[in-house]
Amino acid sequence: MAEAKRTEKRRFPRIELTIPVKYRDFRNDSIFSTNFSVGRSKDISVGGLKLAVGKHNPVDTKLDMEIELTSNLFAYVVGKVLGGQDEEINGVTHRYDRVIFLEMDKEIKDALTRHIFEGLKKKG
C-alpha cells in the first residue's frame, strides 16, 4: 500500500496574518518600553512566525518578542531566528526572518491557537 504524501512539513497550522511585533535581543524581560525594533508578521503559527524586519537578525539570535494579537491582547514570547530571506514584491525588496518560539505561557499559547483557528475558519 502506498503511503500518502505529506505536502505540509509544518507541525502547526499557519495562517497569513499581518500584526505588529516588537522584538529585541533576548533579555528575559517582558516590558517593552525602550530599545526595541518593530516589525510585522507575514504568517504565524503556534510554533513560530515569519517576521518582516528592517535588517536580518543573525541565525540563532534569541529574541524577546511582544506580539499584538488584538488591540488589547499582547503575547510575550521568546523566539530564536532560524534564518532569513528576501522577497521582491512589486519591485521592492522585503526582508523576512523565520523565527521559532522557544518559550510561551500556556495562556498565551491557548489564545494564539484560538486566534489561528478563528483565522482558518474565516478563510474557509
GUROBA-291086 format. One record per atom (N, C-alpha, C): chain; atom name; x negated, y negated, z. Coordinates in nm, 2 decimals, always signed. Layout:
residues N
R	c	a	c1	c2	c3
R	A	CA	X	Y	Z
...
This chain:
residues 124
R	c	a	c1	c2	c3
R	A	N	-0.08	+0.12	+0.00
R	A	CA	+0.00	+0.00	+0.00
R	A	C	-0.09	-0.12	+0.00
R	A	N	-0.06	-0.22	-0.09
R	A	CA	-0.14	-0.34	-0.10
R	A	C	-0.10	-0.43	+0.02
R	A	N	-0.20	-0.50	+0.07
R	A	CA	-0.18	-0.60	+0.18
R	A	C	-0.14	-0.73	+0.12
R	A	N	-0.05	-0.80	+0.18
R	A	CA	-0.01	-0.93	+0.14
R	A	C	-0.12	-1.03	+0.15
R	A	N	-0.14	-1.11	+0.05
R	A	CA	-0.24	-1.21	+0.06
R	A	C	-0.20	-1.33	+0.15
R	A	N	-0.29	-1.37	+0.23
R	A	CA	-0.26	-1.48	+0.32
R	A	C	-0.31	-1.61	+0.25
R	A	N	-0.22	-1.70	+0.21
R	A	CA	-0.26	-1.82	+0.14
R	A	C	-0.30	-1.93	+0.24
R	A	N	-0.25	-1.93	+0.36
R	A	CA	-0.29	-2.03	+0.46
R	A	C	-0.38	-1.97	+0.56
R	A	N	-0.50	-2.02	+0.57
R	A	CA	-0.60	-1.97	+0.67
R	A	C	-0.59	-2.03	+0.81
R	A	N	-0.51	-2.13	+0.82
R	A	CA	-0.50	-2.20	+0.95
R	A	C	-0.42	-2.12	+1.05
R	A	N	-0.46	-2.14	+1.18
R	A	CA	-0.39	-2.07	+1.28
R	A	C	-0.26	-2.14	+1.33
R	A	N	-0.25	-2.27	+1.30
R	A	CA	-0.14	-2.35	+1.34
R	A	C	-0.07	-2.42	+1.23
R	A	N	+0.06	-2.44	+1.23
R	A	CA	+0.13	-2.52	+1.12
R	A	C	+0.07	-2.66	+1.12
R	A	N	+0.06	-2.72	+1.01
R	A	CA	+0.01	-2.85	+0.99
R	A	C	+0.11	-2.93	+0.91
R	A	N	+0.12	-3.06	+0.95
R	A	CA	+0.21	-3.15	+0.87
R	A	C	+0.13	-3.27	+0.83
R	A	N	+0.17	-3.33	+0.72
R	A	CA	+0.11	-3.46	+0.68
R	A	C	+0.18	-3.56	+0.76
R	A	N	+0.10	-3.64	+0.84
R	A	CA	+0.16	-3.73	+0.93
R	A	C	+0.06	-3.84	+0.95
R	A	N	+0.10	-3.97	+0.93
R	A	CA	+0.01	-4.08	+0.94
R	A	C	+0.05	-4.15	+1.07
R	A	N	-0.04	-4.14	+1.17
R	A	CA	-0.01	-4.21	+1.30
R	A	C	-0.15	-4.26	+1.35
R	A	N	-0.14	-4.37	+1.43
R	A	CA	-0.27	-4.43	+1.49
R	A	C	-0.34	-4.34	+1.58
R	A	N	-0.47	-4.34	+1.57
R	A	CA	-0.56	-4.26	+1.66
R	A	C	-0.67	-4.35	+1.70
R	A	N	-0.69	-4.37	+1.83
R	A	CA	-0.81	-4.43	+1.89
R	A	C	-0.91	-4.32	+1.92
R	A	N	-1.04	-4.35	+1.89
R	A	CA	-1.14	-4.25	+1.92
R	A	C	-1.27	-4.31	+1.95
R	A	N	-1.36	-4.24	+2.02
R	A	CA	-1.49	-4.28	+2.06
R	A	C	-1.57	-4.16	+2.10
R	A	N	-1.70	-4.18	+2.11
R	A	CA	-1.79	-4.07	+2.16
R	A	C	-1.73	-4.03	+2.30
R	A	N	-1.74	-3.90	+2.33
R	A	CA	-1.69	-3.84	+2.45
R	A	C	-1.74	-3.91	+2.58
R	A	N	-1.65	-3.95	+2.66
R	A	CA	-1.69	-4.00	+2.80
R	A	C	-1.60	-3.93	+2.91
R	A	N	-1.51	-3.85	+2.86
R	A	CA	-1.41	-3.78	+2.95
R	A	C	-1.33	-3.89	+3.03
R	A	N	-1.29	-3.99	+2.96
R	A	CA	-1.21	-4.10	+3.02
R	A	C	-1.09	-4.13	+2.93
R	A	N	-0.97	-4.11	+2.98
R	A	CA	-0.85	-4.13	+2.90
R	A	C	-0.81	-4.27	+2.89
R	A	N	-0.88	-4.37	+2.95
R	A	CA	-0.84	-4.51	+2.94
R	A	C	-0.92	-4.57	+2.82
R	A	N	-0.84	-4.62	+2.72
R	A	CA	-0.89	-4.68	+2.60
R	A	C	-0.87	-4.83	+2.60
R	A	N	-0.94	-4.90	+2.69
R	A	CA	-0.93	-5.05	+2.69
R	A	C	-1.03	-5.12	+2.61
R	A	N	-1.15	-5.06	+2.60
R	A	CA	-1.26	-5.12	+2.52
R	A	C	-1.34	-5.02	+2.45
R	A	N	-1.43	-5.06	+2.36
R	A	CA	-1.53	-4.98	+2.29
R	A	C	-1.47	-4.85	+2.23
R	A	N	-1.37	-4.87	+2.14
R	A	CA	-1.32	-4.76	+2.06
R	A	C	-1.30	-4.80	+1.92
R	A	N	-1.29	-4.70	+1.83
R	A	CA	-1.25	-4.72	+1.69
R	A	C	-1.11	-4.68	+1.67
R	A	N	-1.04	-4.73	+1.57
R	A	CA	-0.91	-4.69	+1.54
R	A	C	-0.90	-4.63	+1.40
R	A	N	-0.84	-4.52	+1.39
R	A	CA	-0.82	-4.45	+1.26
R	A	C	-0.68	-4.41	+1.25
R	A	N	-0.65	-4.33	+1.15
R	A	CA	-0.51	-4.28	+1.13
R	A	C	-0.53	-4.13	+1.09
R	A	N	-0.43	-4.06	+1.14
R	A	CA	-0.43	-3.92	+1.10
R	A	C	-0.38	-3.91	+0.95
R	A	N	-0.43	-3.81	+0.88
R	A	CA	-0.37	-3.78	+0.75
R	A	C	-0.28	-3.66	+0.76
R	A	N	-0.32	-3.56	+0.84
R	A	CA	-0.24	-3.45	+0.88
R	A	C	-0.28	-3.40	+1.02
R	A	N	-0.19	-3.33	+1.08
R	A	CA	-0.21	-3.29	+1.22
R	A	C	-0.15	-3.15	+1.25
R	A	N	-0.21	-3.08	+1.34
R	A	CA	-0.16	-2.95	+1.39
R	A	C	-0.19	-2.95	+1.54
R	A	N	-0.15	-2.84	+1.61
R	A	CA	-0.18	-2.83	+1.75
R	A	C	-0.33	-2.80	+1.77
R	A	N	-0.39	-2.76	+1.66
R	A	CA	-0.53	-2.72	+1.67
R	A	C	-0.63	-2.83	+1.63
R	A	N	-0.58	-2.94	+1.56
R	A	CA	-0.67	-3.04	+1.52
R	A	C	-0.60	-3.14	+1.42
R	A	N	-0.68	-3.23	+1.36
R	A	CA	-0.63	-3.32	+1.26
R	A	C	-0.74	-3.36	+1.16
R	A	N	-0.69	-3.43	+1.06
R	A	CA	-0.77	-3.49	+0.96
R	A	C	-0.76	-3.64	+0.99
R	A	N	-0.87	-3.70	+1.02
R	A	CA	-0.87	-3.84	+1.07
R	A	C	-0.94	-3.93	+0.97
R	A	N	-0.87	-4.04	+0.92
R	A	CA	-0.92	-4.14	+0.84
R	A	C	-1.01	-4.23	+0.92
R	A	N	-1.14	-4.24	+0.88
R	A	CA	-1.24	-4.32	+0.95
R	A	C	-1.31	-4.42	+0.86
R	A	N	-1.37	-4.52	+0.93
R	A	CA	-1.44	-4.62	+0.86
R	A	C	-1.58	-4.57	+0.81
R	A	N	-1.64	-4.49	+0.90
R	A	CA	-1.76	-4.41	+0.86
R	A	C	-1.76	-4.28	+0.93
R	A	N	-1.82	-4.18	+0.86
R	A	CA	-1.81	-4.04	+0.92
R	A	C	-1.88	-4.03	+1.05
R	A	N	-1.83	-3.95	+1.14
R	A	CA	-1.90	-3.92	+1.26
R	A	C	-1.98	-3.79	+1.24
R	A	N	-2.10	-3.78	+1.30
R	A	CA	-2.18	-3.66	+1.27
R	A	C	-2.11	-3.53	+1.31
R	A	N	-2.14	-3.43	+1.24
R	A	CA	-2.08	-3.30	+1.27
R	A	C	-2.12	-3.26	+1.42
R	A	N	-2.03	-3.20	+1.49
R	A	CA	-2.04	-3.15	+1.63
R	A	C	-2.03	-3.27	+1.73
R	A	N	-2.00	-3.39	+1.68
R	A	CA	-1.98	-3.50	+1.78
R	A	C	-1.85	-3.47	+1.85
R	A	N	-1.86	-3.48	+1.98
R	A	CA	-1.74	-3.47	+2.07
R	A	C	-1.68	-3.60	+2.09
R	A	N	-1.54	-3.61	+2.08
R	A	CA	-1.47	-3.73	+2.08
R	A	C	-1.36	-3.73	+2.19
R	A	N	-1.34	-3.85	+2.25
R	A	CA	-1.22	-3.88	+2.33
R	A	C	-1.13	-3.94	+2.22
R	A	N	-1.00	-3.89	+2.22
R	A	CA	-0.90	-3.95	+2.13
R	A	C	-0.77	-3.97	+2.20
R	A	N	-0.71	-4.08	+2.16
R	A	CA	-0.57	-4.12	+2.20
R	A	C	-0.48	-4.12	+2.08
R	A	N	-0.39	-4.03	+2.07
R	A	CA	-0.31	-4.01	+1.95
R	A	C	-0.17	-4.07	+1.99
R	A	N	-0.12	-4.16	+1.91
R	A	CA	+0.01	-4.22	+1.93
R	A	C	+0.12	-4.14	+1.86
R	A	N	+0.18	-4.04	+1.93
R	A	CA	+0.28	-3.96	+1.87
R	A	C	+0.41	-4.03	+1.85
R	A	N	+0.45	-4.12	+1.94
R	A	CA	+0.56	-4.21	+1.92
R	A	C	+0.52	-4.34	+1.99
R	A	N	+0.61	-4.44	+1.98
R	A	CA	+0.58	-4.57	+2.03
R	A	C	+0.56	-4.57	+2.18
R	A	N	+0.61	-4.46	+2.25
R	A	CA	+0.60	-4.46	+2.39
R	A	C	+0.53	-4.32	+2.44
R	A	N	+0.48	-4.25	+2.35
R	A	CA	+0.41	-4.12	+2.39
R	A	C	+0.27	-4.12	+2.33
R	A	N	+0.17	-4.12	+2.41
R	A	CA	+0.03	-4.12	+2.37
R	A	C	-0.03	-3.99	+2.43
R	A	N	-0.10	-3.92	+2.34
R	A	CA	-0.17	-3.80	+2.38
R	A	C	-0.32	-3.82	+2.39
R	A	N	-0.37	-3.79	+2.51
R	A	CA	-0.52	-3.79	+2.52
R	A	C	-0.57	-3.65	+2.50
R	A	N	-0.66	-3.64	+2.40
R	A	CA	-0.72	-3.51	+2.37
R	A	C	-0.87	-3.52	+2.35
R	A	N	-0.94	-3.42	+2.37
R	A	CA	-1.09	-3.41	+2.34
R	A	C	-1.10	-3.33	+2.22
R	A	N	-1.18	-3.38	+2.12
R	A	CA	-1.20	-3.31	+2.00
R	A	C	-1.34	-3.30	+1.96
R	A	N	-1.37	-3.22	+1.85
R	A	CA	-1.51	-3.21	+1.80
R	A	C	-1.50	-3.22	+1.65
R	A	N	-1.59	-3.29	+1.59
R	A	CA	-1.60	-3.31	+1.45
R	A	C	-1.65	-3.19	+1.38
R	A	N	-1.58	-3.13	+1.29
R	A	CA	-1.63	-3.02	+1.21
R	A	C	-1.70	-3.06	+1.08
R	A	N	-1.66	-3.17	+1.03
R	A	CA	-1.72	-3.22	+0.90
R	A	C	-1.64	-3.33	+0.85
R	A	N	-1.69	-3.39	+0.74
R	A	CA	-1.62	-3.50	+0.68
R	A	C	-1.61	-3.48	+0.53
R	A	N	-1.52	-3.56	+0.47
R	A	CA	-1.51	-3.56	+0.32
R	A	C	-1.46	-3.69	+0.28
R	A	N	-1.50	-3.72	+0.15
R	A	CA	-1.45	-3.84	+0.09
R	A	C	-1.34	-3.80	-0.02
R	A	N	-1.24	-3.88	-0.02
R	A	CA	-1.13	-3.86	-0.13
R	A	C	-1.11	-3.99	-0.20
R	A	N	-1.11	-3.98	-0.33
R	A	CA	-1.08	-4.10	-0.41
R	A	C	-0.93	-4.10	-0.44
R	A	N	-0.86	-4.21	-0.40
R	A	CA	-0.72	-4.23	-0.42
R	A	C	-0.70	-4.36	-0.49
R	A	N	-0.65	-4.36	-0.61
R	A	CA	-0.63	-4.48	-0.69
R	A	C	-0.75	-4.57	-0.70
R	A	N	-0.87	-4.50	-0.72
R	A	CA	-1.00	-4.57	-0.74
R	A	C	-1.06	-4.62	-0.61
R	A	N	-1.00	-4.59	-0.49
R	A	CA	-1.05	-4.63	-0.36
R	A	C	-1.10	-4.51	-0.29
R	A	N	-1.22	-4.51	-0.23
R	A	CA	-1.27	-4.40	-0.15
R	A	C	-1.22	-4.41	-0.01
R	A	N	-1.16	-4.30	+0.03
R	A	CA	-1.11	-4.28	+0.17
R	A	C	-1.20	-4.18	+0.24
R	A	N	-1.24	-4.21	+0.36
R	A	CA	-1.32	-4.11	+0.44
R	A	C	-1.24	-4.04	+0.54
R	A	N	-1.26	-3.91	+0.55
R	A	CA	-1.18	-3.83	+0.65
R	A	C	-1.28	-3.74	+0.73
R	A	N	-1.26	-3.73	+0.86
R	A	CA	-1.33	-3.63	+0.94
R	A	C	-1.23	-3.52	+0.98
R	A	N	-1.27	-3.40	+0.97
R	A	CA	-1.19	-3.29	+1.02
R	A	C	-1.23	-3.27	+1.17
R	A	N	-1.13	-3.27	+1.25
R	A	CA	-1.15	-3.27	+1.40
R	A	C	-1.07	-3.15	+1.46
R	A	N	-1.13	-3.07	+1.54
R	A	CA	-1.06	-2.97	+1.61
R	A	C	-1.04	-3.02	+1.76
R	A	N	-0.93	-2.98	+1.82
R	A	CA	-0.90	-3.01	+1.95
R	A	C	-0.96	-2.91	+2.05
R	A	N	-1.04	-2.96	+2.14
R	A	CA	-1.11	-2.87	+2.24
R	A	C	-1.03	-2.87	+2.37
R	A	N	-0.98	-2.98	+2.41
R	A	CA	-0.90	-2.99	+2.54
R	A	C	-0.78	-3.07	+2.52
R	A	N	-0.67	-3.02	+2.58
R	A	CA	-0.54	-3.09	+2.58
R	A	C	-0.45	-3.04	+2.69
R	A	N	-0.39	-3.13	+2.76
R	A	CA	-0.29	-3.09	+2.87
R	A	C	-0.18	-3.01	+2.81
R	A	N	-0.13	-2.91	+2.88
R	A	CA	-0.02	-2.83	+2.83
R	A	C	+0.10	-2.92	+2.79
R	A	N	+0.13	-3.02	+2.87
R	A	CA	+0.25	-3.11	+2.84
R	A	C	+0.23	-3.17	+2.70
R	A	N	+0.11	-3.22	+2.68
R	A	CA	+0.08	-3.28	+2.55
R	A	C	+0.08	-3.18	+2.44
R	A	N	+0.03	-3.06	+2.46
R	A	CA	+0.04	-2.96	+2.36
R	A	C	+0.18	-2.92	+2.32
R	A	N	+0.27	-2.91	+2.43
R	A	CA	+0.41	-2.89	+2.40
R	A	C	+0.48	-3.00	+2.33
R	A	N	+0.45	-3.12	+2.36
R	A	CA	+0.50	-3.24	+2.29
R	A	C	+0.46	-3.24	+2.15
R	A	N	+0.33	-3.22	+2.13
R	A	CA	+0.27	-3.22	+1.99
R	A	C	+0.34	-3.10	+1.91
R	A	N	+0.36	-2.99	+1.97
R	A	CA	+0.42	-2.88	+1.90
R	A	C	+0.56	-2.91	+1.86
R	A	N	+0.64	-2.97	+1.95
R	A	CA	+0.77	-3.02	+1.92
R	A	C	+0.77	-3.12	+1.80
R	A	N	+0.68	-3.21	+1.81
R	A	CA	+0.67	-3.32	+1.71
R	A	C	+0.64	-3.26	+1.57
R	A	N	+0.55	-3.16	+1.57
R	A	CA	+0.52	-3.10	+1.44
R	A	C	+0.64	-3.02	+1.38
R	A	N	+0.70	-2.94	+1.47
R	A	CA	+0.81	-2.86	+1.42
R	A	C	+0.93	-2.95	+1.38
R	A	N	+0.95	-3.06	+1.44
R	A	CA	+1.06	-3.16	+1.40
R	A	C	+1.02	-3.21	+1.26
R	A	N	+0.89	-3.24	+1.24
R	A	CA	+0.85	-3.29	+1.11
R	A	C	+0.87	-3.18	+1.00
R	A	N	+0.84	-3.05	+1.04
R	A	CA	+0.85	-2.94	+0.94
R	A	C	+1.00	-2.92	+0.91
R	A	N	+1.09	-2.94	+1.01
R	A	CA	+1.23	-2.92	+0.98
R	A	C	+1.28	-3.03	+0.88
R	A	N	+1.24	-3.16	+0.91
R	A	CA	+1.28	-3.27	+0.82
R	A	C	+1.23	-3.25	+0.68
R	A	N	+1.11	-3.19	+0.67
R	A	CA	+1.05	-3.17	+0.53
R	A	C	+1.13	-3.06	+0.46
R	A	N	+1.20	-2.97	+0.53
R	A	CA	+1.28	-2.88	+0.46
R	A	C	+1.22	-2.75	+0.45
